[in-house]
Amino acid sequence: MATLIDGKKIAQDVRDNVRRDVADFVDRTGIRPALATVLVGGDPASAVYVASKRKACVVAGMVDRHHHLEAHATQTEVEDLLDALAVDTEVSGILLQLPLPGHLDREPLIDRIPSVKDVDGLGTLSAGLLAQGKHGLRPCTPLGVMELLARLPITLEGASVVVVGRSALVGRPLAQMLVQANATVTVAHSRTRDLGAITRGAQVLVAAAGVPGLIGAEHVSEGTTVVDVGIHRTPDGLVGDVSFDEVEPKASFITPVPGGVGPMTIAMLLRNTLNAAELQWGG
Ligand code: NAD
């Protein structure tokens, strides 16, 4: 029987800490950190995500600045808004909600966000800073995974960690963060041959492939720590990339879905927004 990693509780703890640190920052600087969210179009899932980010921001004591552009907004209109937010001294962090409507070219838009305001950590400069191990803002979901792992009674240093998935959003930045934590990291992906042979060697296994139930009992050795980043809506509710019922009896620690990695993402966004304000303050 594995111990469940309670992402909801840990996320709440991070959020409480951020709220306290925001109050300290305001006392110290007179500046209240502000998150500018940019939503283009009316995708219902994106609208829900943005609404919960905005609410969490207010609860943490930060300013919520929201901008909603119509679905037919042009590349130039989005650029102009991002450029205005980039130079707005009252805005600490800018979050461009993804996915964008298909006619927009997302990479150049993300790269207009200055790295000190890039609270999603997805810009080219932020990715470069991470790759070089330099100070900068990191993508929220992998940060959340690192926070969960940091709270377990396990040692990442020297441990063999397998990350399944190499996306710019999760797998790739996570692998880099793990290397910086001195783990021995293997990245598996859709072209990996014999996934099970690789994952069975893991002491810590992170599944971020976006394939429901990909990781079964045959992929996991006894005593492995299993972190499931996957989220899939099914008629039976939310499921992850890990086949929980099969894997849980073999794991030592495991994240549930929901209630594992999911709640961490917003918590780390709040932390990043405060970090962004600190970076701009230069204190
Ligand atoms: P993605 O589709 O961009 O990348 C998936 C990666 O997995 C790719 O690198 C691909 O090579 C690899 N992959 C695909 N099939 C594979 C297979 N059969 N075997 C091995 N590797 C395989 O997805 P993403 O954006 O990285 O998201 C991954 C999952 O995490 C999704 O389910 C997504 O919904 C979820 N997610 C959750 C959060 C959160 O807050 N918890 C945040 C972001 C993403």
Residues whose N, C-alpha, C, O or C-beta is under 5 A from the ligand:
A	BS01	NAD	T141 V164 G165 R166 S167 L169 V170 G171 A188 H189 S190 A208 A209 G210 V211 V229 G230 I231 V261 G262 T265
